[in-house]
Amino acid sequence: HCHGEKRVSKSKHVSINIPAGIDVGQSLRVKGYGCCGICGGSAGDLYLFINNIEKSDLFEKEGLNLKVKWPISPIVASLGGKIEVASPNGMIKVKIPAGTVSGKVFRESGKGIKARNGIGDLLIEVYIEPFVNMTKDQEKIIEDLSKTISDSNLKKTQEMQLKAKNFLS
């Protein structure tokens, strides 16, 4: 069976820890898990080449940084507050200042991918989620509030109206 080499081919299942932060195109060397040596020599090394990384439903990878899109309520966007956001190590609290608009990105330093070559950040892009499934009482409160809001309370609306007025004149 060995054809004089004092070795035979066989398969073996091994578990390998993949380090955090590894990327497509990188490789891993696992010492002693390659082919066995000729005539009783020591085993070589196993090389794993990373050619695919499964995508996350939650995070987008940008180097060592992770980006997540997170909803906030219109109330938190207007008045400010704290929200809980998912990170690789669990939920974290993030302070949202009053007047936050959709698309604003908040950076949580050191909350991204931890790898041998550093630690990334968590980038949280917020968007304002409209209220749904409101009761009649809630709708009435919102309608009453909307009667007290004017364009002076809506900075972006004021800016766009001014741009439109200048364009049309």
C-alpha positions as CSV (number, residue, x, y, z in Angstrom):
1,H,0.0,0.0,0.0
2,C,2.8,2.5,0.8
3,H,4.9,1.8,-2.3
4,G,8.0,1.8,-0.2
5,E,7.5,5.3,1.2
6,K,6.3,4.1,4.7
7,R,3.2,6.3,4.4
8,V,-0.4,5.8,3.2
9,S,-3.0,8.4,2.3
10,K,-5.9,8.8,4.7
11,S,-8.5,11.6,5.4
12,K,-8.7,13.2,8.8
13,H,-11.3,15.8,10.0
14,V,-9.8,18.6,12.0
15,S,-11.3,21.7,13.7
16,I,-9.5,24.9,13.0
17,N,-10.1,28.3,14.7
18,I,-10.4,31.0,12.2
19,P,-9.1,34.3,13.6
20,A,-11.3,37.4,13.8
21,G,-10.7,39.9,11.0
22,I,-9.5,37.4,8.4
23,D,-10.3,38.5,4.9
24,V,-10.7,37.0,1.4
25,G,-7.3,36.3,-0.2
26,Q,-5.6,35.6,3.1
27,S,-4.3,32.2,4.1
28,L,-3.8,30.2,7.3
29,R,-1.0,27.8,8.1
30,V,-1.8,24.9,10.4
31,K,1.5,23.3,11.5
32,G,1.7,19.5,11.4
33,Y,-1.6,18.8,9.6
34,G,-0.3,18.5,6.0
35,C,1.0,15.3,4.3
36,C,3.1,13.0,6.4
37,G,6.8,12.9,5.5
38,I,8.5,10.1,3.5
39,C,10.0,7.2,5.5
40,G,8.6,8.3,8.8
41,G,9.5,12.0,8.4
42,S,7.4,14.7,10.2
43,A,4.2,15.9,8.7
44,G,4.1,19.0,6.6
45,D,1.7,22.0,7.1
46,L,-1.8,22.5,6.0
47,Y,-2.6,25.7,4.2
48,L,-6.1,27.1,4.1
49,F,-6.8,29.8,1.5
50,I,-9.8,32.1,2.3
51,N,-11.8,32.6,-0.8
52,N,-15.2,33.4,0.7
53,I,-16.6,35.0,3.8
54,E,-20.3,34.6,4.6
55,K,-22.2,37.9,4.6
56,S,-24.0,39.0,7.7
57,D,-27.7,40.0,7.8
58,L,-26.8,42.7,10.2
59,F,-23.3,44.0,9.6
60,E,-21.4,45.2,6.6
61,K,-17.6,44.8,6.8
62,E,-15.3,47.7,5.8
63,G,-11.8,46.6,6.7
64,L,-11.8,46.1,10.5
65,N,-14.8,48.4,10.8
66,L,-18.4,47.1,10.9
67,K,-21.3,49.2,9.6
68,V,-24.9,48.7,10.7
69,K,-28.0,50.5,9.7
70,W,-30.2,51.1,12.8
71,P,-33.8,52.5,13.1
72,I,-34.6,55.3,15.5
73,S,-38.0,56.7,16.4
74,P,-39.1,60.2,15.3
75,I,-39.2,61.1,19.0
76,V,-35.6,60.1,19.6
77,A,-34.5,61.8,16.3
78,S,-36.2,65.1,17.5
79,L,-35.5,65.1,21.2
80,G,-32.4,62.9,21.5
81,G,-32.0,60.0,23.8
82,K,-30.2,56.6,24.1
83,I,-30.7,53.6,21.9
84,E,-29.4,50.1,22.1
85,V,-27.5,48.8,19.1
86,A,-26.1,45.4,18.3
87,S,-22.3,45.0,18.2
88,P,-20.2,41.9,17.7
89,N,-20.0,41.6,21.5
90,G,-23.6,42.2,22.4
91,M,-25.9,45.2,22.7
92,I,-24.4,48.6,23.4
93,K,-26.0,52.0,24.4
94,V,-25.5,54.9,22.0
95,K,-26.4,58.5,22.7
96,I,-28.4,60.2,20.0
97,P,-28.4,64.0,20.0
98,A,-31.6,66.0,19.4
99,G,-32.2,66.9,15.8
100,T,-30.6,63.8,14.3
101,V,-31.5,63.2,10.7
102,S,-31.7,59.9,8.7
103,G,-28.3,58.9,7.3
104,K,-26.3,60.3,10.2
105,V,-23.4,58.0,11.1
106,F,-22.2,57.5,14.7
107,R,-18.8,56.0,15.4
108,E,-18.2,53.7,18.4
109,S,-14.4,53.4,18.6
110,G,-13.0,49.9,19.3
111,K,-16.4,48.2,18.9
112,G,-15.7,46.7,15.5
113,I,-13.6,43.6,14.5
114,K,-10.8,42.7,16.8
115,A,-7.9,41.2,14.8
116,R,-4.1,40.7,15.2
117,N,-3.5,44.0,13.4
118,G,-5.8,46.2,15.4
119,I,-9.4,46.9,16.4
120,G,-12.0,48.4,14.2
121,D,-14.9,50.7,14.9
122,L,-18.6,50.2,14.8
123,L,-20.3,52.6,12.4
124,I,-24.0,53.1,13.1
125,E,-26.0,54.7,10.4
126,V,-29.4,55.7,11.7
127,Y,-32.6,56.2,9.9
128,I,-35.9,57.4,11.1
129,E,-38.6,54.8,11.3
130,P,-42.2,56.1,11.0
131,F,-44.8,55.1,13.5
132,V,-47.1,52.2,12.5
133,N,-50.1,50.5,14.0
134,M,-51.0,53.6,16.1
135,T,-54.2,53.7,18.1
136,K,-56.8,56.4,17.5
137,D,-55.6,58.2,20.6
138,Q,-52.0,58.2,19.4
139,E,-53.0,59.4,16.0
140,K,-55.0,62.3,17.6
141,I,-51.9,63.3,19.7
142,I,-49.7,63.3,16.6
143,E,-52.3,65.3,14.7
144,D,-52.6,67.8,17.6
145,L,-48.8,68.1,17.7
146,S,-48.6,68.6,14.0
147,K,-50.9,71.7,14.3
148,T,-48.3,73.3,16.6
149,I,-45.3,72.6,14.3
150,S,-44.4,75.2,11.8
151,D,-41.7,75.4,9.1
152,S,-39.5,77.2,11.6
153,N,-39.4,73.8,13.5
154,L,-38.2,72.1,10.3
155,K,-34.7,73.3,9.4
156,K,-34.3,71.2,6.2
157,T,-37.8,72.1,5.0
158,Q,-37.0,75.7,5.4
159,E,-33.7,75.3,3.5
160,M,-35.4,73.5,0.6
161,Q,-38.2,76.0,0.4
162,L,-35.7,78.8,0.2
163,K,-33.8,76.9,-2.5
164,A,-37.0,76.4,-4.4
165,K,-38.0,80.0,-4.1
166,N,-34.6,81.2,-5.3
167,F,-34.7,78.7,-8.2
168,L,-38.2,79.7,-9.3
169,S,-37.6,83.5,-9.1
